């Protein structure tokens, strides 16, 4: 039975991933939640679904790294691992791993990443999504080029 995070006091009010909307709560559901206070990490595992506004992240595991300042927890980074799928507005991303860096408002997709917007798709070794800039960068490996399939009609 999935557990909902509301018990943890919605310490995620300032969480990002295009989730930087102040005062918009995030809901994280998973089969298990573990708080590692000494390491300042919260680990969600098993059928993870994190949702805030128009962004939803699905993964096998989600690690939330935070700092404790003035008695409050401030999220620094999220790491989604295993069967990662992200929905936002009109695009969908899939990867084996996604890392969200709150200060830069960016998501780095690794492990066979691919992004779709309608019928158009891009894939490469690594895809970096800059959420505040509505842009992304697709990086390649030396032996495998970045690829885009774009429909013009």
C-alpha positions as CSV (number, residue, x, y, z in Angstrom):
1,X,0.0,0.0,0.0
2,X,1.6,3.3,-1.0
3,X,2.4,5.9,1.7
4,X,1.8,9.6,1.2
5,X,4.4,12.1,2.5
6,X,2.0,14.5,4.2
7,X,3.1,13.0,7.5
8,X,6.6,14.4,7.0
9,X,5.2,17.9,7.2
10,X,5.5,18.8,3.5
11,X,9.1,19.8,3.9
12,X,9.1,19.9,0.2
13,X,7.4,23.3,-0.2
14,X,10.5,24.7,-2.0
15,X,11.1,21.6,-4.2
16,X,11.8,22.2,-7.9
17,X,11.9,20.1,-11.1
18,X,9.9,22.9,-12.7
19,X,8.3,22.7,-9.3
20,X,9.7,26.0,-8.1
21,X,6.2,27.3,-7.6
22,X,6.2,28.7,-4.1
23,X,3.6,27.3,-1.8
24,X,2.5,24.6,-4.2
25,X,2.7,21.3,-2.3
26,X,4.3,18.2,-3.7
27,X,2.9,14.7,-3.1
28,X,5.3,11.8,-3.1
29,X,3.9,8.3,-2.9
30,X,5.9,5.1,-2.7
31,X,5.9,1.7,-1.2
32,X,8.5,2.7,1.4
33,X,10.1,5.9,2.8
34,X,13.3,6.1,4.8
35,X,14.6,9.2,6.5
36,X,18.4,9.3,7.0
37,X,18.7,12.4,9.2
38,X,22.4,12.2,9.8
39,X,23.1,12.0,6.0
40,X,20.3,14.5,5.2
41,X,18.6,12.2,2.7
42,X,15.1,10.9,2.3
43,X,14.8,7.7,0.3
44,X,11.6,6.7,-1.4
45,X,11.5,3.2,-3.0
46,X,9.0,1.1,-4.8
47,X,6.6,2.5,-7.3
48,X,7.5,6.1,-6.7
49,X,5.3,8.9,-8.0
50,X,6.2,12.5,-7.2
51,X,3.8,15.2,-8.4
52,X,3.7,18.9,-8.2
53,X,1.6,21.2,-10.4
54,X,2.1,20.1,-14.0
55,X,5.2,17.9,-13.4
56,X,5.1,14.2,-12.5
57,X,8.1,11.9,-11.9
58,X,7.9,8.1,-11.8
59,X,10.8,6.0,-10.7
60,X,11.8,2.9,-8.8
61,X,13.7,5.0,-6.3
62,X,13.8,8.7,-5.4
63,X,16.5,10.2,-3.2
64,X,16.0,13.7,-1.8
65,X,19.1,15.5,-0.6
66,X,18.5,18.5,1.7
67,X,20.2,21.0,4.0
68,X,18.9,21.9,7.4
69,X,18.9,25.6,8.0
70,X,17.2,27.4,10.9
71,X,15.1,24.4,11.7
72,X,13.8,24.0,8.1
73,X,14.8,21.6,5.5
74,X,15.7,22.9,2.1
75,X,16.0,20.6,-0.9
76,X,19.3,20.7,-2.8
77,X,19.0,17.8,-5.2
78,X,16.7,14.9,-6.3
79,X,18.0,11.7,-7.8
80,X,15.4,9.4,-9.5
81,X,16.7,6.0,-10.4
82,X,15.3,3.1,-12.4
83,X,12.6,3.3,-15.0
84,X,12.5,7.0,-14.8
85,X,9.6,8.8,-16.6
86,X,8.9,12.5,-16.4
87,X,5.8,14.2,-17.7
88,X,5.7,18.0,-17.9
89,X,3.2,20.0,-20.0
90,X,3.5,18.6,-23.5
91,X,6.7,16.6,-23.2
92,X,7.7,13.2,-21.8
93,X,11.2,12.1,-20.8
94,X,12.5,8.6,-20.1
95,X,15.9,7.5,-18.7
96,X,17.5,5.1,-16.3
97,X,18.5,8.1,-14.1
98,X,17.5,11.7,-13.7
99,X,19.1,14.2,-11.4
100,X,17.4,17.5,-10.6
101,X,19.7,20.4,-9.4
102,X,17.6,22.9,-7.6
103,X,20.0,25.9,-7.6
104,X,20.4,25.7,-11.4
105,X,16.8,24.5,-12.1
106,X,18.0,21.8,-14.4
107,X,17.4,18.1,-14.8
108,X,20.2,15.8,-16.2
109,X,18.9,12.6,-17.8
110,X,21.4,9.7,-18.2
111,X,21.3,6.0,-19.0
112,X,19.6,5.9,-22.4
113,X,17.7,9.2,-22.1
114,X,15.0,10.2,-24.6
115,X,12.6,13.1,-24.7
116,X,9.4,13.4,-26.7
117,X,7.4,16.4,-27.6
118,X,4.4,15.3,-29.7
119,X,5.9,13.2,-32.5
120,X,9.3,14.8,-32.2
121,X,12.0,13.0,-30.2
122,X,15.6,13.5,-29.2
123,X,18.0,11.0,-27.7
124,X,21.7,10.8,-26.8
125,X,24.2,9.8,-24.1
126,X,23.0,12.6,-21.8
127,X,20.2,15.2,-22.0
128,X,20.2,18.4,-19.9
129,X,16.9,20.2,-19.4
130,X,17.1,23.8,-18.4
131,X,13.6,24.3,-16.9
132,X,13.6,28.1,-16.5
133,X,14.9,28.6,-20.0
134,X,12.7,26.2,-22.0
135,X,15.8,24.7,-23.6
136,X,17.8,21.5,-23.6
137,X,21.1,20.1,-24.7
138,X,21.7,16.6,-26.0
139,X,25.2,15.2,-25.6
140,X,26.6,12.3,-27.5
141,X,29.2,9.6,-26.9
142,X,32.3,9.4,-29.2
143,X,31.0,6.3,-30.9
144,X,27.3,7.3,-30.9
145,X,25.9,10.6,-32.2
146,X,23.0,12.5,-30.6
147,X,19.8,12.0,-32.6
148,X,16.7,14.0,-33.3
149,X,13.6,13.0,-35.3
150,X,11.6,16.1,-36.1
151,X,8.3,16.2,-38.1
152,X,7.9,19.4,-40.1
153,X,4.4,18.9,-41.3
